[in-house]
Amino acid sequence: GLTGWLWILGAVAFAAGSAIGVWLVYRQTLDPAAFWEGTEIPKVIGYSFLALTLAGMLFLGIAMLQVNLPGWVGYLLVGSGGILLVATLITRAESGFFITVFAYLVTFIAGIVIWRQG
């Protein structure tokens, strides 16, 4: 059903966003000045990271609300996706470390809850 597709879409989007995020962090460690000047990484890659991560959080959060998990977990992911979007717009995506840690810390918490429920 729809919930199954939300799990799949969420997992695929989040995995793709995570792969891009790891690559961005790696590129930042090689040459932080060039990274933040924006001369080395096309902006479309950063926007892709953000869009895929947000889509993954949204799809997974909605899927979690449809199954037998504590409701706060789904709301945590959906709400965190919204907060991540607002924080990114406010900081103009210049806080990549904060964005990355925030997105993955929230999903780590959700993952622990899913694991403990299983």
N, C-alpha and C positions, 0 to 999 in steps of 0.2 A: 504494500500500500504506500500511501504518501509518506508515512513515517519512515519506512525503509529507504525511500529515495532521499529524504532529508538527511538521514544518517550517512548515506553514500556521498551525496553532494557535499555535505559538511566536511566529511573526512577528506575527500579529494581536494576541496578548496583549501582547507586548512593545511594539508600536507604540502600542496604546491606553494602556498604562502610561506610556510615554514622553510621550505627549501630556498626560496628567494631571500627570506630573512636571514638565514644562516650565511648565505653567500654575501649579502650586504654587510653583515657584521665582519665577515672575513675581509672584504675589500676595505672596510673602514680601518681595520687594524694594520693593513699594509701601508696606507698613506692617509692618515686622518685629515690632514690639511686639504689635500686634493679631493678627498671624499666630500667634505663639507662645503668646499667651494663649488661642488656640483659639476666639475669639468670632466670627471672620469666616468660617472655613472649616469646613463640617460634617465630622466625623470620618470619615464614610462615604467621603468623597472620598480622604482619606489612606489609608484601608484598601483602597480600590479600587486606588490606585496601587501599594501594596505587593503585593496579591494578584496583580494583572495582571503586574507586573514579575517576581515570583517564578515565576509560571506560565510566562511567556515564557522565563525562564532555564532552567527545568526541562525544558520541551518541546524547546527548541533544543539543550540539552545532551544529552538522550537521543537526539535525531535525529542529532547529530554523532557519537555513539558507534556509530551504525549505518552510517555511510558511510566512505569512504576519506579520513579526516582523522586527524591525530595524536590518539590517544586522550586525551591530557592536556587537549585543548581541551574535549571534552565533559565530562570530570570537573571541569575548571575552572569551567564554567558551573553544573553541578549542585551542586558543593561550595560555590561562591560564593553560590548561592541559599540554601543552608542557613546559611552564615555570615551572610548579610544578614538572614535571619529571626531568628537568635539575637541579632545586634547590635541589631536593631530592638526586640526584646523587652526586652533589657537596658537600652537607652537610653530605652525607652518612646516610641520614634519621635521623640524630641526632638532628634535630630541629622539633620535632613532633608538638610543639605548633604552630610554624610558618606554617608548612604544613597544619595543621588542619584549622587554621584561614584563610589562603590564599584560600584554596579550598572552604570553606563555605562562605567567604566574596564574592567571585566572583559569586557563585551560588545564593547568597542572592540578589545581584544586578540584576542578570538575572531574578530571580523570581519577583522582584518588577516591572521590565519592562513588563514581561508577564502579571502580575496582572493589571497593568495600561492600557495595550492594550485591555484587555478583557471587 
